[in-house]
Amino acid sequence: MRVSPALYKIVLFACLCFSSPITHANQVACFTTNMGQFCVELFETQTPITTANFISYINSDAYTNGIFHRSVPDFVIQGGGFKIIPGTTGESLTAVNSLPPIINEFKISNTRGTVAMAKVGGNPNSATSQWFVNLNDNSLNLDNQNGGFTVFGRVIFDGMTVFDAIEKLPIRNLGSGSFTDTPLKDYDDSSSVSFNNLVRINSVELIDTASIFSQEILSFAVDIGTGNALEVNLRLIQSSPSIVFELDLNNIVTLDNIPPNIATFSSANGQLHIPSAMINPSTVIRNVQMQLTNAESFQFTLVSYE
């Protein structure tokens, strides 16, 4: 199938007329905790400073053996500030070594499942290591105070089930300051709190991927061959007998630069090639090939993958 020039005109027109507040990033951070595993898609395009800061903490193992020290039901669950370290007399809790504060990059609303930086009240540019997950749509509150709280990622796949489970844990005041709303695991008030009762991050892994398939949406950046790169979403509309996706025209973003690890679309034959796609926390497929099978509604049929 040869794609007509009209196809490009429509796509380019759409990318000029529509914008999406959330864009796809090429890195995903997957956390293993004593409450389960969750992954966070990082919005590197929208919030490069915040994302680089977060990755720096991951690479320094600041979040390994970290804890979620704050739980406010129907609001947020917060971590990134404290970690458990071994010692000659046993484990102890210590503050994470903070890097210099970063500039606020508020652009994306604090809706359910988004991940944002915590900061000092009255100082928009004070975020360091602490971050939180929004349990509800907190946009009316958090988007409109202290310069707006910078959302730099979103929990993908079924990761919010982990935070919904943490939200249901008993909460205890373990002291003034940061530990007034601490969630506790396997605790029933019959004994003193131990390190085993804290919600603990065992490990963090960074994964590079060209696309993410979550909640029946495949999101990725694509080089359309005209010197332009777009960030797009393909929505799954059919899974049998063929797997078919349709372009979401309301969520197309033009990119100033063509990033590495990008999908490519050929106007000559209507073929879409995606180098890799993360489909769950433990599975990344390679060399995804799709064919444009309906140019009027922008439908792509999956041909093959490795």
Secondary structure, DSSP 8 states (H G I E B T S, - for coil): ----HHHHHHHHHHHHH---SS---SEEEEEEETTEEEEEEE-TTT-HHHHHHHHHHHHTTSSTTEEEEEEETTTEEEEEEEEEE--TTS-EEEE------B-----S---TTEEEE---TT-TT-B-S-EEEESS--HHHHTTSTT---EEEEEETTTHHHHHHHHTS-EE--SSGGGTTEEBSS--SSS---GGGB-BEEEEEEEE-SEEEETTEEEEEEE-SSS-EEEEEEEEEE-SSS-EEEE-TTS-EEESS--SS-EEE-TTT-EEEEEEEEEETTEEEEEEEEEEEETTTTEEEEEE--
